Amino acid sequence: MRQASTFAVSLVMMVALVGCGPKKPTIAPPAPPAPEAFPGAQPPRPTADPNPIRTAPAPPSVPVDPPVVTSDPLDTAEIDKINADSPLKPALFALDSDELDEVARQVISKNAEVLKKYPTWIITIEGHCDERGTAEYNLALGDRRALAAKNYLVSLGIPADRVRTVSYGSEFPFDPGHEEKSWVQNRRAHFMLTARSK
């Protein structure tokens, strides 16, 4: 009985000593292999940021057209070509008259606008008559018609030194006919571009 009791005490002490001994370190289980290690495995999906940074979209780019450079052909055209289809129109007169009527004033006003647009143009106003009357009379009448047109043009702001005058009388009819419809066209102050100033 005593031996059994001693054995029991010894056993308890041994168990106690074993429990108080140095502990074995805990070893973490090995990490699972990366997904790439398994053929055909899908990579993990990234988790969405709950507070993403939002940036304003860039405004659409607006194409910028290059400046359009336009040149006026009348700025560089030859004088003869301009006179062949001239923007300057003739002012017509009544028989034996050098007075400008309302229609003639309107024509000269439009010619003044053209001359203001092309300030380098120097013009000659030709005075013309129909075939009736003597050569001397028609030359004098043509001169008065050219001067009347020039004076009105100058009154509209065109410098006098840009305007010359000449009379041709009945020497160069616009219409060679010998009736009133032709004579009406021949009684005129004709505007010709003759030079360009520098």
Buried (B, 14 or more C-beta within 10 A) or exposed (E): EEEEEEEEEEEEEEEEEEEEEEEEEEEEEEEEEEEEEEEEEEEEEEEEEEEEEEEEEEEEEEEEEEEEEEEEEBEEBEBEEBBEEBBBBBBBBEEEEBEBEEEBBEBBEEBBEBBEEBEEBBBBBBBBBBBBBEEEBBBBBBBBBBBBBBBBBBEBEBEEEBBBBBBBBBEEBBEEBEEEEBBBBBBBBBBBBEEEEE
